[in-house]
Amino acid sequence: MLKSAVLFSHRKIQFHIFTEDSLKPEFDKQLRQWPDSYTKKFEHRIYPITFSVGNPQEWKKLFKPCAAQRLFLPVILKDVDSLLYVDTDVLFLRPVDDIWKLLRLFNSTQLAAMAPEHEIPKIGWYSRFARHPFYGSAGVNSGVMLMNLTRIRSTQFKNSMIPTGLAWEDMLYPLYQKYKNAITWGDQDLLNIIFYFNPECLYVFPCQWNYRPDHCMYGSNCREAEREGVSVLHGNRGVYHDDKQPTFKALYEAIRDFPFQDNLFQSMYYPLQLKFLETVHTLCGRIPQVFLKQIEKTMKRAYEKHVIIHVGPNQMH
């Protein structure tokens, strides 16, 4: 995930990495091994897993290990104005700079942005099975989440517990206590509950920014991705590591195995096209252009930036 962000981005990136203490040396070691031309494109800080309110063990085990950490970012990163939170199973297929621009589209009350959990409410999980309030007609997915932390810290949130508003940090644990027997997807459900009561606070961006197997395994249902290509790939349900969705796995392996100093077209794009030919028997594999469009566009932009061809008047035909 970090590699994909650095490969395709133009501007310098600040990574805030949250991980167990035992993994910190491995992160430092891996990131130091990258070539200088890439390490100068980012700075990183590594933080321990911490929860500021309630029982840390309870939060840690909520849904997937440490997933609830994202709920506490406004409290922990007090000096950070805005950030893009992503799950570890996310890959960028275009510059991070492009999703960052969505922050400018927020109106005066919006303080976070997510994509819908499903494009078709009648077959969505929340609309059929949820036993708690959720945002909109199909809920939202928290795997890719833009957050204006300054606004989150200064807002009083409407809630189902007291008639007045509560600050973000004061709301989290009581909300969890109230709904813990009704939630299936952990912290994502809590975020859905929060934005159900505070819909004016959420900006909803299209599915191309959080493209999951659900968008193609039942037939293609993300129109923005069909039109513009996948911008951010979210390989949830472990699809990078099994054979259920070979298109997702092929993309993951292409980025993982790409030798940094090689040519992107020769060492990533062309091998990927060949690999995709082997996935055409799957529903997601039938639409390879959806997965390739943004990578192609990003590589063209990078190529044009670095290679300027001067054509003299006598060479014009």
C-alpha positions in Angstrom: 0.0 0.0 0.0 2.8 2.5 0.9 4.7 1.5 -2.2 1.7 2.2 -4.5 1.2 5.6 -2.9 4.9 6.5 -3.5 5.1 5.0 -7.0 2.3 7.1 -8.5 2.3 10.3 -6.5 3.8 13.7 -7.4 4.0 15.6 -4.2 5.8 14.6 -1.0 3.7 12.4 1.3 3.6 12.3 5.1 2.9 8.7 6.3 1.5 8.1 9.8 1.9 4.4 10.4 0.1 2.7 13.3 1.4 -0.7 14.2 2.3 -3.0 17.0 5.7 -2.3 18.7 7.1 -5.6 17.4 6.6 -4.6 13.8 8.2 -1.1 14.0 11.8 -2.3 13.2 10.5 -4.2 10.1 8.8 -1.1 8.8 11.9 1.0 9.3 14.1 -1.7 7.6 11.8 -2.1 4.6 11.4 1.6 4.0 15.2 2.2 4.3 15.8 -0.3 1.5 13.9 1.7 -1.1 16.0 3.8 -3.5 16.8 7.4 -2.6 14.7 8.7 -5.5 11.7 7.2 -3.8 12.6 7.7 -0.1 12.9 11.5 -0.7 9.2 11.5 -1.8 7.9 10.8 1.7 8.5 11.2 5.4 7.1 8.7 7.9 6.3 8.4 11.6 5.4 5.1 13.4 3.0 5.1 16.3 2.0 2.5 18.8 -1.6 1.2 18.9 -3.4 3.4 21.5 -7.0 4.0 22.5 -7.7 7.0 24.6 -11.1 6.0 26.2 -12.7 2.7 27.3 -11.1 -0.7 27.4 -8.1 -0.9 25.0 -8.4 -4.7 24.7 -12.1 -4.4 23.8 -11.2 -1.8 21.1 -8.3 -3.8 19.8 -10.5 -6.9 19.2 -13.4 -4.9 17.6 -13.9 -6.5 14.1 -10.2 -6.9 12.8 -7.1 -6.3 15.0 -6.6 -2.6 15.5 -9.2 -1.5 13.0 -10.8 0.7 15.6 -7.5 2.8 15.8 -9.0 5.0 13.0 -11.7 6.2 15.4 -9.0 7.8 17.7 -6.9 9.6 15.1 -8.4 13.0 15.8 -7.4 12.6 19.5 -3.9 11.1 18.9 -2.8 13.3 15.9 -3.5 16.6 17.6 -1.2 18.6 15.4 -2.5 17.2 12.1 -5.1 19.2 10.3 -6.4 16.6 7.7 -5.5 13.1 6.6 -6.5 10.2 4.4 -7.0 7.1 6.4 -6.7 3.8 4.4 -6.8 0.1 5.5 -3.7 -1.9 4.8 -5.4 -3.8 2.0 -5.7 -0.6 -0.2 -3.7 0.1 -3.3 -3.4 3.5 -5.1 -3.7 3.3 -8.9 -3.3 7.1 -9.3 -1.6 9.9 -7.4 -2.7 10.4 -3.8 -2.7 14.1 -4.7 -5.9 13.5 -6.7 -8.0 12.2 -3.8 -6.6 14.9 -1.5 -8.2 17.5 -3.8 -11.7 16.1 -2.7 -11.1 18.0 0.6 -11.6 21.2 -1.3 -15.1 20.0 -2.2 -16.3 19.9 1.4 -18.9 22.4 2.3 -18.8 24.3 5.7 -20.3 21.4 7.7 -18.6 18.4 6.1 -15.7 16.9 8.1 -15.1 13.4 6.6 -15.6 11.6 3.3 -16.3 8.0 2.4 -17.7 5.9 -0.4 -21.0 4.0 -0.2 -20.9 0.5 1.1 -23.0 -0.6 -1.9 -24.3 0.9 -5.1 -27.6 -1.0 -5.1 -29.4 -0.7 -1.8 -31.7 -3.7 -2.3 -28.8 -6.1 -2.4 -26.6 -4.2 0.1 -25.6 -5.6 3.5 -26.8 -2.6 5.7 -30.2 -2.3 4.0 -30.9 -6.0 4.4 -29.3 -7.0 7.7 -28.2 -4.1 9.9 -29.7 -3.9 13.4 -28.5 -0.4 14.0 -28.9 3.0 12.3 -26.7 3.6 9.2 -25.9 6.4 6.8 -28.2 6.9 3.7 -29.8 4.0 1.9 -26.9 1.5 1.9 -24.4 2.7 4.5 -20.8 3.8 3.9 -17.5 1.9 3.8 -14.7 3.2 6.0 -11.7 1.5 4.3 -10.8 4.8 2.5 -11.7 7.8 4.6 -10.7 11.5 4.2 -10.8 13.3 7.6 -10.6 17.0 8.4 -9.4 16.4 12.0 -9.6 20.1 12.9 -13.3 20.1 12.2 -13.9 16.7 13.9 -12.2 18.0 17.1 -14.3 21.2 17.2 -17.7 19.7 16.4 -20.5 18.7 18.8 -22.1 15.6 17.4 -25.8 14.8 17.7 -26.4 11.3 19.1 -29.0 8.9 20.5 -27.8 9.1 24.1 -28.2 12.6 25.3 -30.3 15.5 23.9 -27.2 17.8 23.6 -24.2 17.3 21.3 -21.1 15.4 22.4 -17.4 15.9 21.4 -15.9 13.1 19.2 -13.8 11.6 22.0 -16.6 11.7 24.6 -19.1 10.0 22.2 -17.0 6.9 21.1 -17.2 4.7 24.2 -20.8 5.3 25.2 -21.8 4.8 21.6 -19.9 1.5 21.5 -21.5 0.4 24.8 -25.0 1.1 23.5 -24.7 -0.7 20.2 -22.0 -3.3 20.8 -24.4 -6.2 20.6 -25.9 -5.0 17.3 -22.8 -4.2 15.3 -21.1 -6.7 12.9 -18.4 -4.6 11.2 -17.0 -3.0 14.2 -15.7 0.6 13.9 -17.3 0.9 10.4 -20.7 0.4 12.0 -20.0 3.0 14.6 -19.1 5.5 11.9 -22.3 4.7 10.1 -24.2 5.3 13.3 -22.4 8.7 13.9 -23.2 9.9 10.3 -26.8 8.6 10.5 -27.3 11.2 13.3 -25.0 13.8 11.6 -25.5 13.4 7.8 -24.6 17.0 7.1 -21.0 16.2 8.3 -20.3 13.6 5.6 -19.2 14.1 2.0 -19.8 10.9 -0.1 -17.3 10.3 -2.9 -17.9 7.8 -5.7 -17.0 4.1 -5.7 -14.0 4.5 -8.0 -12.1 5.8 -4.9 -12.9 2.7 -2.9 -13.3 -0.1 -5.4 -14.0 -3.5 -3.9 -14.8 -7.0 -5.2 -18.4 -6.3 -4.6 -18.3 -3.8 -7.4 -17.6 -6.5 -10.0 -18.2 -10.0 -8.6 -22.0 -9.8 -9.1 -21.6 -7.9 -12.4 -20.2 -4.4 -12.9 -22.0 -1.9 -10.7 -19.6 1.0 -10.3 -20.4 3.4 -13.1 -17.6 5.9 -12.2 -15.0 3.1 -12.5 -16.4 2.1 -15.8 -16.2 5.7 -17.0 -12.9 6.8 -15.4 -11.2 3.6 -14.2 -10.5 2.5 -10.6 -8.6 5.1 -8.6 -8.2 3.3 -5.3 -8.4 -0.5 -5.1 -9.6 -2.0 -1.8 -8.9 -5.8 -1.7 -11.0 -6.6 1.3 -11.9 -10.2 2.3 -8.2 -11.2 1.7 -8.6 -11.3 -2.1 -4.9 -10.4 -2.6 -3.9 -13.6 -1.0 -6.3 -16.2 -2.3 -7.6 -17.2 -5.8 -11.2 -16.0 -5.5 -10.6 -12.7 -7.4 -7.5 -13.2 -9.6 -7.8 -9.7 -11.1 -7.3 -8.1 -7.6 -4.4 -10.6 -6.8 -2.7 -9.8 -10.2 -2.7 -6.1 -9.4 -1.4 -6.6 -5.9 1.4 -8.8 -7.1 2.4 -6.5 -9.9 2.9 -3.6 -7.5 4.5 -5.8 -4.8 7.0 -7.2 -7.3 7.8 -4.1 -9.3 11.5 -3.3 -9.2 11.7 0.4 -8.2 14.2 1.6 -10.8 12.5 -0.2 -13.7 10.3 1.3 -16.4 6.7 1.3 -15.3 5.3 0.5 -18.7 7.7 -2.5 -19.3 7.8 -3.9 -15.8 4.3 -3.3 -14.6 1.8 -2.3 -17.2 2.6 -4.9 -19.9 3.0 -7.9 -17.5 -0.3 -6.8 -15.9 -2.1 -6.8 -19.3 -0.8 -10.4 -19.9 -1.9 -11.5 -16.4 -5.3 -10.1 -17.0 -5.8 -12.3 -20.0 -5.8 -15.2 -17.6 -8.6 -13.8 -15.6 -11.2 -13.2 -18.3 -13.2 -16.2 -17.1 -14.1 -14.3 -13.9 -16.7 -11.5 -13.7 -14.1 -9.0 -12.5 -11.7 -10.1 -15.2 -14.1 -9.4 -17.9 -13.6 -5.6 -17.5 -9.8 -5.3 -17.4 -9.9 -1.7 -18.8 -11.6 -0.6 -15.5 -8.5 -1.7 -13.6 -6.0 -0.4 -16.1 -7.4 2.9 -17.2 -6.0 5.0 -14.3 -2.6 3.3 -14.2 -2.2 4.0 -17.9 -3.2 7.6 -17.4 -0.9 8.0 -14.4 2.1 6.5 -16.2 1.5 8.7 -19.3 1.5 11.7 -17.1 4.7 10.6 -15.4 6.3 9.8 -18.8 5.3 13.2 -20.3 6.7 14.9 -17.2 10.1 13.3 -17.5 10.5 13.0 -21.2 10.2 16.2 -23.2 10.6 15.6 -26.9 11.9 18.6 -28.8 10.8 18.6 -32.5 12.6 20.9 -34.8 10.8 22.6 -37.7 12.4 20.4 -40.3 11.2 17.2 -38.5 7.5 18.2 -38.7 5.5 16.3 -41.3 
